[in-house]
Amino acid sequence: MEIDVLGHVSFAAGGQRVTPSAAKTKQVLTLLLVNANHLVTLPTLIEELWDEHPPATAVSTLQTYVFQLRRLLAHLLPEQSPKDILATTPNGYVFHVGPGELDLHRYEDLVDCGRRAFTAGDHENAVKCLRSAEQLFAGPALADIRPGCHLQAEIVRLEAARTGSLEIRIEAELALGKHHELLSELSGLASRHPQHENFHRQLMLALYRCGSRPHALDVFNRLRRALVEDLGLEPSAELQRLQRAILAADPRLSRPERPATVGG
């Protein structure tokens, strides 16, 4: 079975792909899948579906949603018991998945691979793993779900994880001397995230290495205005050190193998 949650939620097997049509059934499925192989308690599921105002029939209604999911599983995998896949426990439910079946698990494995490679200084493999992860997670997290409090928290977590892995992949590519190739992507990221210091730092460094020192300083000034006007904050000490290094044409900035250590 192949199961997707990084985008549109669905299962696939034997050439078929199915997804619940009812919004709350899909919501239950998604919360179970982002916690695959772990217990999701009845109170958690009820809070996700109805927040602080569950109906008197909440438990029986939830059981109906689980029944609907098992019926989909029985249609998709007639040779398996749906109760073995979506198991009932005394306290809630567990959705069992095998290795590699869930795209979220594959994504997390690739990000872990990329982080380990980056830490080890293996920038080529870091880029390879993290770009593969990005291909799995191409759209908005849980795109077709109407989230409650628990899934909303999961969306925030997934988007933060995606941003973090993107930063590491760009750092690895800067270390490989790919500053020209990164300019367009970094310009877009800095524009979409006007207060994100690391994307601006990376763009400043790429511009400087491409011979655009004035533009690199302009990036710093735009970031500073955004931080001061919106948050009343100055750029971090790291950003200020980078600005001074660019003004001074510090030769360390031209060493791709150490993009993040200037001023340290």
Sequence and secondary structure as in RCSB ss.txt:
>XXXX:A:sequence
MEIDVLGHVSFAAGGQRVTPSAAKTKQVLTLLLVNANHLVTLPTLIEELWDEHPPATAVSTLQTYVFQLRRLLAH
LLPEQSPKDILATTPNGYVFHVGPGELDLHRYEDLVDCGRRAFTAGDHENAVKCLRSAEQLFAGPALADIRPGCH
LQAEIVRLEAARTGSLEIRIEAELALGKHHELLSELSGLASRHPQHENFHRQLMLALYRCGSRPHALDVFNRLRR
ALVEDLGLEPSAELQRLQRAILAADPRLSRPERPATVGG
>XXXX:A:secstr
 EEE SSS EEEETTEEE   SHHHHHHHHHHHHTTTS EEHHHHHHHHHTT   TTHHHHHHHHHHHHHHHHHH
H TTS HHHHEEE SSEEEE   TTTBHHHHHHHHHHHHHHHHHTT HHHHHHHHHHHHHHS S TTTT    HH
HHHHHHHHHHHHHHHHHHHHHHHHHTT HHHHHHHHHHHHHH TT HHHHHHHHHHHHHTT HHHHHHHHHHHHH
HHHHHHS    HHHHHHHHHHHTT GGGG TT TT TT 
